[in-house]
Amino acid sequence: MNSPINYSPLLTYLANTPLENWAMRLPEHIAHGLSTKRFGDLPGWYRALEALPQVSANTQELGATVKVGEREALTEDQWLTLEQSFKALIPWRKGPYELFGLSINTEWRSDWKWERLEHHITPLAQRKVLDVGCGNGYHCWRMLEAGAERVIGIDPSPRFIVQFYMIKHFLAKAPVDVLPLGIEALPAKMEFFDTTFSMGVLYHRRSPMDHLLELRDTLVSGGELVLETLVIDGNLGETLVPAGRYAQMNNVWFLPSVPTLLCWLEKCGFTNVRCVDVTPTSSEEQRSTEWMKFHSLPEFLDPDDSSKTLEGHPAPLRAIILANKG
Ligand SMILES: C[S@@+](CC[C@H](N)C(=O)[O-])C[C@H]1O[C@@H](n2cnc3c(N)ncnc32)[C@H](O)[C@@H]1O
C-alpha cells in the first residue's frame, strides 16, 4: 500500500540545504520506517488518515491546546468521520488537541512541559529546530508557533507519525514534518540545527553518552540543546540503573542525578550547561483518559507510598537542562 503521507515539500526544502545528500537517501529510510510489512497496523491507520474530510483549517491556534478549525466548518457527516478517524489511532499520548471542536484529552498534559521550558530557551524565531523522539509532534506545533523557520521531528513509532499527519492534513503548508526515524538513523555530523530538543528519550537509550554526542552532532556551532529527562535526587556520580522495570517501563536504562547529568554534558563537549527546572511528574500531568485507556502514572506508583514506583524506585522526577555546542 502506498503511503498517503507527502514528504515532497520537506525533501525539496532539504535538497536546497547542506543536507542535500541526506535528502536523496531519505525516501529509502522513510519507506523502511513506514513499511507495512514491518508494521501490520499501518494500512488501517492510513485508511483513517485518507478518510479525513478534504478541507483546510479555517482557523489555527497553536497554544496550550493545539486547536485547528472550528466546528461550523464541517458538516455533521464530516465531523463524525473526523471523530471516527481520530479514534482509530487511539491511544493518543501527547497533547491536548482540538480539531474542529473535537477535544482530544491525551494521556499527558504536554503543555505543562512546554510551559516549564518556554521562557528559559533561546527564542526559536527563525531557527531551524530538530525534535528528537517527538512522539505525535505536539511540541513541534508549539515550536512552530514560537517562530521556528523549520521544524523537523523524528520518531521511530509509525502510529505517532500517522497521528502527526492527521493534524497536518488540515495545515498542509506548515513548515513542520515528522520523519519515521530513530536518532541512530541520522547522518553523522549533520551540524544543521540551531536548536535540538531531546525530551523523554535519554533514559530509553542504552548508551547515554552516545545519545548526547549524537545530539551534539545535529547542532551548528553555538547551537542550543534542550534536554529533558528523568533524574533522581542525588549527588555528583549518582545514577540509578533499574535492574528490572521502572514505573512498569521495561526500557529504562540510566536515571542520573542532576549534577551527574551536567557532568556528562560537559564531558561530551557542551558548554554553558545549566539545569532550569526539576519537577516531579504528577498524576494530573500523566493519567488515563478516554483517548488513552491503558494504565498510566497513578497505577504505576506504590498505592501506599506515591513517592515510590511499584518497583520501589523513586517516583518520576524530570529535569530540563540547557547547553550549547562549544
Ligand atoms: C517519552 S516519549 C517523549 C515524547 C515527547 N518528546 C515528549 O517529551 O512528550 C519518548 C519518545 O521517544 C521515541 N523514541 C524511542 N526510541 C527512539 C530513538 N532511538 N530515537 C528517537 N526517538 C525515539 C518514542 O517512540 C517516543 O515517542
Ligand as a Chemical Component Dictionary entry (heavy atoms), coordinates in Angstrom:
data_LIG
# 
_chem_comp.id                   LIG 
_chem_comp.type                 NON-POLYMER 
_chem_comp.pdbx_formal_charge   0 
_chem_comp.three_letter_code    LIG 
# 
loop_
_chem_comp_atom.comp_id 
_chem_comp_atom.atom_id 
_chem_comp_atom.alt_atom_id 
_chem_comp_atom.type_symbol 
_chem_comp_atom.charge 
_chem_comp_atom.model_Cartn_x 
_chem_comp_atom.model_Cartn_y 
_chem_comp_atom.model_Cartn_z 
_chem_comp_atom.pdbx_ordinal 
LIG C1  C1  C 0  8.521  9.533  26.467 1  
LIG S1  S1  S 1  8.247  9.825  24.769 2  
LIG C2  C2  C 0  8.575  11.562 24.677 3  
LIG C3  C3  C 0  7.760  12.295 23.648 4  
LIG C4  C4  C 0  7.958  13.807 23.619 5  
LIG N1  N1  N 0  9.322  14.152 23.233 6  
LIG C5  C5  C 0  7.636  14.432 24.937 7  
LIG O1  O1  O 0  8.566  14.865 25.614 8  
LIG O2  O2  O -1 6.478  14.493 25.315 9  
LIG C6  C6  C 0  9.687  9.106  24.013 10 
LIG C7  C7  C 0  9.628  9.049  22.517 11 
LIG O3  O3  O 0  10.911 8.672  22.028 12 
LIG C8  C8  C 0  10.710 7.851  20.929 13 
LIG N2  N2  N 0  11.956 7.073  20.706 14 
LIG C9  C9  C 0  12.270 5.834  21.179 15 
LIG N3  N3  N 0  13.473 5.458  20.713 16 
LIG C10 C10 C 0  13.954 6.482  19.949 17 
LIG C11 C11 C 0  15.137 6.686  19.186 18 
LIG N4  N4  N 0  16.063 5.744  19.102 19 
LIG N5  N5  N 0  15.278 7.865  18.517 20 
LIG C12 C12 C 0  14.328 8.804  18.576 21 
LIG N6  N6  N 0  13.168 8.660  19.283 22 
LIG C13 C13 C 0  12.987 7.522  19.961 23 
LIG C14 C14 C 0  9.492  7.013  21.274 24 
LIG O4  O4  O 0  8.867  6.454  20.131 25 
LIG C15 C15 C 0  8.627  8.024  21.985 26 
LIG O5  O5  O 0  7.708  8.665  21.135 27 
# 
loop_
_chem_comp_bond.comp_id 
_chem_comp_bond.atom_id_1 
_chem_comp_bond.atom_id_2 
_chem_comp_bond.value_order 
_chem_comp_bond.pdbx_ordinal 
LIG C1  S1  SING 1  
LIG S1  C2  SING 2  
LIG S1  C6  SING 3  
LIG C2  C3  SING 4  
LIG C3  C4  SING 5  
LIG C4  N1  SING 6  
LIG C4  C5  SING 7  
LIG C5  O1  DOUB 8  
LIG C5  O2  SING 9  
LIG C6  C7  SING 10 
LIG C7  O3  SING 11 
LIG C7  C15 SING 12 
LIG O3  C8  SING 13 
LIG C8  N2  SING 14 
LIG C8  C14 SING 15 
LIG N2  C9  SING 16 
LIG N2  C13 SING 17 
LIG C9  N3  DOUB 18 
LIG N3  C10 SING 19 
LIG C10 C11 SING 20 
LIG C10 C13 DOUB 21 
LIG C11 N4  SING 22 
LIG C11 N5  DOUB 23 
LIG N5  C12 SING 24 
LIG C12 N6  DOUB 25 
LIG N6  C13 SING 26 
LIG C14 O4  SING 27 
LIG C14 C15 SING 28 
LIG C15 O5  SING 29 
# 
